[in-house]
Amino acid sequence: MLKRLKVKFIAIVMTLVGLVLVASLAISLYSSYSSQRNIIIGALERNLAGDIDSVPTIGAPQRDREGGGDRGRNMLALGVLVSSDGVILQTSDGGVYINQSVLKSVVSEVLSTSATSGDDAEAHVSWMSRTLADGSVRIAIVDTTDADSAMHELIVRDAQIAAIALLVLFGITYVLAAWSLAPVAEAWEGQRRFVADASHELKTPLAVILANTEILMKDEAIPAESRRWVESTASEASHMKSLVNDLLQLARADEGAAQIAPETQREDLDLSQIVDVSALEFDAVAFEHGCTIDAHIEPDVHIKGDRAWIERLVRILIDNACKYAAPDSVIRLELAREGSKARYSVTNQGDPIDPDDLEHIFDRFYRSDKSRERSESTGGFGLGLAIAKSIAETHGGTIKATSTEQDGTTFTVVI
């Protein structure tokens, strides 16, 4: 649980800060792009103004011939006058030359579109056109190579900054997560040890109580009225023993690798055989509840795991289905390969689980309102599914539940 909590903490911080960082860089890039576009548009508009011969060569800032302001803005520019049928009539006399194929491409695009401006990303040029009174077209062309290169370098640099910043953020968040969750980990470990120790200490007095009540029930001298209290004590002690055993199982499952063999030491398990044997064992239990078990088990489905815990996981889900299955219904068991993993599901037809309860079905000691009172058939302490989840996740798997009136309740483990 603490590992998942740490992962969530890191993911949330990384996502929030990462979004802020990316948004800031995106705004900066957009601002730079807008500035570049304004410079290009300004150069194009100036080149369309006045006589075509007045367009200066742009290689360095130059002053307008009539004493105006900065005309070139460090961008190579060319003015072209073409007829309506595409014949080039005149070009600006500024010592700026353009590749003829690029010029023809721009002229062709200008005459074939209704737009008054455009870009050629491959040739790194932008253009703007204006139709004159005599039907000819004045075209201004600027070279955007430097602007495009600067924008590309800015994008690469910002991407590098973002990558480095996120890497540093991950390191800081990782350390911060470990520091902030240390008290939680300590409290969790203390709780786990308390549950394990308390459960272990309760086993001996419970065993004595059960032994004594068993002896008393065999004593024929005890009146019938008194025997009723002895039987009630024995029943409650038996329930308490089940609770203690469940608490011990849960505490051991929480220990993870300390109780469940590490991955490198886990044995190869024939899950098909385990599910098949468990289904046979619960046939009688299902019969007592007035239902049957229908198993569809794909042969030779193998996983790596701790046999005792995997067997417990398989049995918990079947036992849970038997408790809540409707009379004369069928409990469906399915086991199949799912890629490199195994998919094990148990479905029973009965009262569907409320969506609000479904979110907490794997929480410890959680019981829906309609089943909070224990009975002989469905009585439990809300620990079975919590244990199943702990086993599945410790083995690197997942467990989920769905429940509808039409399809019934299905618990699915992928491991």
N, C-alpha and C positions, 0 to 999 in steps of 0.2 A: 504493500500500500504506500509506504513512504517513498519508494522508488517512483511510483506513478505520480505521486504528489509533487516530487521534485521535478519530474519531466514536465508536468503541467505548469508549474511555476516558471520554469525556464521558457517554455513555449509561449506563455502569456506575455512575459516581459519582452522576449525577443520579438514577438509579433507587434506589440504596441510600440516599442521604441523603434523597431525596424520600419513600421509604417510611417512614423513621424520623420525618420531619417530619409526614407525614400521620397516622401512627400516634399520635404525641404529641398532635396536635390532636384526633384522634378520641377519645382517652382523656379529654382535657380536656372535650370536648363531652359525652361520656357522663357524666362526673362532674357537670357542671352540670345535665344533664337529670335525673340521678338525684336531685340535691338539690331541683330544682324539683318533681319528682314526690313526694318525701317531704313537702315542704311542703304540697302539694295534698292528699295522702292524710291528712296530719295534720289539716288543716282540716276535711276531710270527716268523719273519725272523731270529732272534737270536736263537730261539729254534730249528729251522730247520738246523742251522749251526753246524758243528762239530759232535762229537759222541753223540748218544742219551743219554748216561749216564752222559754226561757233562752238561745237562740241569739242572740248580739249582732250588730249591724250591723258589718260588717268594712269599714272604710275606713281605719282606723288601728288600731294595736295597742290592744286593750281588755282589761281585766281581767275575769276571771270574777266574776259577781255575788256569789258566795259567797267571794270572796277568793282564787280560784284563779290559775292562771298565764295566760299570753298565749293568748287564744282565737282571735283572728282572723288573725294573721300577715299583715296587710295584704292580705287577699283578701276580696272581697265574697262573702258567703255567704247562703244562704236555706234554711230548713227547710220541707218540705212533707209533709203527712199526707194520703194518698189512700186511698179505699176500694178493695176488690179489683176493682170494676168501673170504676175510673178517675175517680171523683168526688172532687174536691179538697175535703177536709174542713177543713183548717186550714193556714195558713202562719205562719211565725215573725214575731213582731212586732218587727222590728228596723229598719224604715225602708228595707229593701232591696227594690227592685222588679225584676221580670223580665219580659221580653217574653213575652206570652201564647203566641205561636206556639212560642217556644223551650220554655216550660214544658210545653205540650201534647206537644211532640216528646219531651222527656225522660220525662214520665210514660208516654207510649205505649211508649217503648223499655224502661223499667223493667218494665212489666207484661207485655211480650211476650218477655222474655228471662229465662233462668235465672241470668244473671250478676248479681252484687251491686254492680258498679261499671262505669263506662264513661265515654266522652268524646264530645263533639260538637265536632269540629274547626272546623266552619263557624261555630257560635255561640260558640266559645271558652268552653265550660263543661265541667266534669267533675261526675259524680254518683256517689253511693253510696247504696245502699238497705238497709233492714232490715225484715223482716216481723214485725209485732207479734202478740201472742197472739190478738187479736180478728180477725185476718185483714187488718187495714189495713196499709198500707205507709208507712214513714217514709223520706223521701228527703231527702238533703242535696245541695245544688247550690252549687258555687263558680264564680266567674268567673275564668277563666284568661287573660284578655286580656293583662294585664301580663306574666305568665309566658311566654306564647307569643311576645309581642313581644320580650321580652328574649332568648329562645332564638333567635329569628330573627335578631336583631341580632348575637348571638354567632356564629352560623353564618356570616353575611355577613362579619363582621370576621375570623374565622379563615380564611375562604376568601381574603380579601384579603391577610392575612398570609402564607398559603401561597404565593399567586401571586407576591408581592413577594420572598419568601425564595427561591423557586425561580428567579426571574429573576436575583437577585443571585448565587445559587449557580451558575447557568449561566455568568455572566460570569467568576466566579472560576475555575470549572472549565476554561473555555475558555483563560484565560490560563495556568493551571497545566498544562494539557495541552500547550500550545505550549512552555512552559518545560521540562517533564519530557521531552518527546520531541525536544527540540533535539539532544541528543547522538546519539539514534537516527537522526535525519534527517541529521546530519553523517556518521555512520558509513555510512549507506545510500548517501549521495551519493558518499562516497569509494570504496565498493565498486563502485558503478555505473561510476564513472570508471575505476577500475582494470580492471574487466572490459572496458570499451570500449577503453581504451588498449592493454591487453595483447593483446586480440583483433586490434586493428588492426596492432600491431607484429608479430604472429605471421603475418600474411597474407603478407608479403614472403618470409621464409625458407621458408614452406610452398610458395609458388609456385615458388621455386628448386628445392626438393627434388622437387616433382612434375615440373618440367621436366627435371631431370637424370635422374630415374628413367625418364621417357619416352624420353629419348635413349638411355639404357643398354639399354632393352628393345628398341630398334630395332637395336642392334648385334648382328649375327649371330655375331660372334667370341666373345661371352660364352658360356661353357659352360652347359649346361642346369642343372647344380647351382647355379651362381652366379646364373643367371637367376631361380631360385625365390626367392632372398633379395631380389633387386631387385623382383620382383612383390609380395612381402610388404611391402616398404618402401613401395612405391607405394600399396598398398591401405590401409595404416595412415595414410599421409600424406593420402590422400583422406578417410578418416574424420575425421582431425584438421581438415581444411579444413571439413568439414561442421559440426563442433563449433564452430570459430571463427566461422563464419557465423551459427550459431544464437546464440552468445553476443553477437555484434554486434547481431543482430535484437532480442534480449531487452533489451540495454542501451538501444537506441533506443526500444523500446516503453515502457521505464520512464521515459523522459524526458517522456512524456505530450505536452503541448501543444508542447513544443520540437521534437518529431519528427512527431507526428500533428497535422494542421491543427486549429486551434481551431474550436469549433462554428460560430462565425459565418462561418468561411472554408471549411467543408467543403462539398463539392459534392454535388449530388443524384445518387445512384447507383441504377441499375436493378439491384437485387440479384437479380432473376429472371434477368437476362441473365448476371450474373457466375456464379451457381450453375450455370446451364445450360452455359456454356462450360467451367467447371471439371469438370463431370460428364463431358463429352465428352473432355476431356484425360486423365482418369483411366480411361477405358474400357480402354485398352491395359494400364495398370498392374493393374487389377482382373483382366483376362484372364490376365495372367502369374501371378497368385496363385490362379487357378482359380475366380474368382467373377465376378459381373456386378453392374452398377449399375442400379437401378430408381429413376428420379427422378420425383417428383411436385411440380412447381413451379407455384405460382400466378403468373399473368402480372402484370406491372406492379406488382411490390412494390418500392417505393422507400424508401431511407433516406438520411440525411445522414451523410457519412463521408469518410474518406481512402481513395481507391480502392486504392492499393497495399497498405495494411494490411488492408482488408476482403477483398481477393482472397487475401491470405496466410492469413487466418483460415479462409476457406472451404476452401482447399486443405489446410490442416493437418488438419482433421477428416476429409476424404475420404481423405487419405493414411494417416492413423491407422487408419481403418476397413479399408482395403485390406490393411494389414500384419497385422491380427489377425483378419480374417474367415476362417471355416472354408471349406475347399475345397467347391466346388459350391454355395455359398450366395449369397444376394442381399444386396447393400448397398443400403439404402433411404435415399434423400435426400428430404426434405420441406421445402418453403418455403411459408409462408402468412402472411397478415396476422393480427395479434393486436392488435386495437384500433388504436392509432396506431403500433404497433411491428411488427416483422417477427420471425417465429419460424422459425429454421432448425435442422433436426435431421438427424443422420446415425446410422443404426442398422446394426450388423453382427452377424451370428450367429457366435459363436465361444465360446471358453472364457470364462465370466463372470468379472468382476473381483471378487476377494474384498472383502467389505464393509470390512475394515480398510484395504485398499489404496485403495478408492474414496474414502476421506476425504482421501487425499494425492495423488490422481491428477494434480492441477494444481500440485503442489509441484515446484520446480526440482530436476532431477537425480534425481527419485524414480522408481524402477522396482520393480515387485513382484518378490518373490523368484523366482517361476517364470520371469520374463523378464529377470533381471538380466544374463544373458550375452547379448551382442550376437550376432546372426546376420545373414546376408545378407538375409533376408526381413523381419525385424522389428527389426534393429539400430537403435539410436538412443541419445540421451544424456539423455532425460527432459526435454527443453527445449521440444518442440513444443507440448504442451498448456499449459505455463506461458506461452509466447508468445501462444497463443490466448486465454488468460484475460486477459492484460495488454491485448491489443488490444480485446477485448470490453468490459472495464471502462473503458478510456480513452475509448471511444465511448459511455459511459453505459449499457452493456448488462450482461447477466449470462450466465454459462455454467454448466451443471451436467451431471452424468453419472449415469446409472442403469444397472444391470447385473444381469440375472437369467438363469437357465438357459432359461426359457421365452421371454422377450421379447428376449433378446440385450442388447447394450450400445448405449446411445443417448447421444449428446452433443447437448445442446440449447442454442442461443444465442438469446436474446431481446434485440433491439437496436433 
